[in-house]
Amino acid sequence: MNQFISARVEKIKVRYLLLLFPLVFIFKKVVNDALDRMYAKSLYPVPFYKGQMTFNASELAGYYRFMVEHGSLSIYLQTQWFDFVFIAATFLMHGAVGLLMWKLHLNHRINRRLAAGILFSGLAAPVFDVLENAVSFYFIAYPNEITNPLTILYSTFAAAKFALFGVTYVGVTVSAASWLWMAVVKSLRLHSRA
């Protein structure tokens, strides 16, 4: 299976990934800005990451109670549905970056493993975002039934998502810096031979 995937990935041209990445990045940025505006419109009373990482049922229930009292829970529901567009954009961006890092390190085994880790963590993060959203739909449907076990599950999915985002972004930074370093060293060697 691994060889099957490797063979398919190796057929993808770096130039296509270099063209795809800025398009996906811009798409994700536009979607992220729209999502932020929707969160604001929903009157979600704290930054979304604070609510997602609360691990405290009474605190989280208070956020939902606030939206119910202000008649904005339906807007929050729309926001959660729109979040799937953000999740898809994130999945595409992480996939493009992970594949690009893989392609840039075709001849370096350690960095290629790092690229595989970037690809895995980058694609796993949106999966945890989907799971987190699934729990939030329950909270929206039953805002008076937010329990500690469900809140812990919800916040655990969010924590896993944010941790995988971090691993992905640090991995991309290390991988790109490594590729740049190897390119500089290679160029210096070529110039010293001339």
Rosetta blueprint (number, residue, H / E / L):
1 M L
2 N H
3 Q H
4 F H
5 I H
6 S H
7 A H
8 R H
9 V H
10 E H
11 K L
12 I L
13 K L
14 V H
15 R H
16 Y H
17 L H
18 L H
19 L H
20 L H
21 F H
22 P H
23 L H
24 V H
25 F H
26 I H
27 F H
28 K H
29 K H
30 V H
31 V H
32 N H
33 D H
34 A H
35 L H
36 D H
37 R H
38 M H
39 Y H
40 A H
41 K H
42 S L
43 L L
44 Y L
45 P L
46 V L
47 P L
48 F H
49 Y H
50 K H
51 G H
52 Q H
53 M L
54 T L
55 F L
56 N L
57 A H
58 S H
59 E H
60 L H
61 A H
62 G H
63 Y H
64 Y H
65 R H
66 F H
67 M H
68 V H
69 E H
70 H L
71 G L
72 S L
73 L H
74 S H
75 I H
76 Y H
77 L H
78 Q H
79 T H
80 Q H
81 W H
82 F H
83 D H
84 F H
85 V H
86 F H
87 I H
88 A H
89 A H
90 T H
91 F H
92 L H
93 M H
94 H H
95 G H
96 A H
97 V H
98 G H
99 L H
100 L H
101 M H
102 W H
103 K H
104 L H
105 H L
106 L L
107 N L
108 H L
109 R H
110 I H
111 N H
112 R H
113 R H
114 L H
115 A H
116 A H
117 G H
118 I H
119 L H
120 F H
121 S H
122 G H
123 L H
124 A H
125 A H
126 P H
127 V H
128 F H
129 D H
130 V H
131 L H
132 E H
133 N H
134 A H
135 V H
136 S H
137 F H
138 Y H
139 F H
140 I H
141 A H
142 Y L
143 P L
144 N L
145 E L
146 I L
147 T L
148 N H
149 P H
150 L H
151 T H
152 I H
153 L H
154 Y H
155 S H
156 T H
157 F H
158 A H
159 A H
160 A H
161 K H
162 F H
163 A H
164 L H
165 F H
166 G H
167 V H
168 T H
169 Y H
170 V H
171 G H
172 V H
173 T H
174 V H
175 S H
176 A H
177 A H
178 S H
179 W H
180 L H
181 W H
182 M H
183 A H
184 V H
185 V H
186 K H
187 S H
188 L H
189 R H
190 L H
191 H H
192 S H
193 R H
194 A L
